[in-house]
């Protein structure tokens, strides 16, 4: 795995987590 792919994977995971939290609280960040 290249560092670029690793970074992309990490950011994607992080974004999904943020999105789940957002849906739970009902607050729209984006």
N, C-alpha and C positions, 0 to 999 in steps of 0.2 A: 504494500500500500504506500503510495507516495504521500508526502506531507500535505500536498494540496488536497488530495482526496480525503485524508484524515481530517483536515481542517473543515472541509465542506460537510463531512459526515457529522462532525461535532456541532457545527453551526446549525445544521438541519435539525439535529436532535434537540438543541437548545431552543430553537424557534418553535418546535412542536410543543415543548414543555410550556413555554410562555403562552402559547396559544390555548393550551388546555386550561391553564390558570385563568386566562382572560375569559374564556367561556364560562368557567365556574363562577367567577365573580360578576360576570355580566358587564365588565368594563371593557370598552373598545379602545385599544391603544393605537392601532393602525387605522 
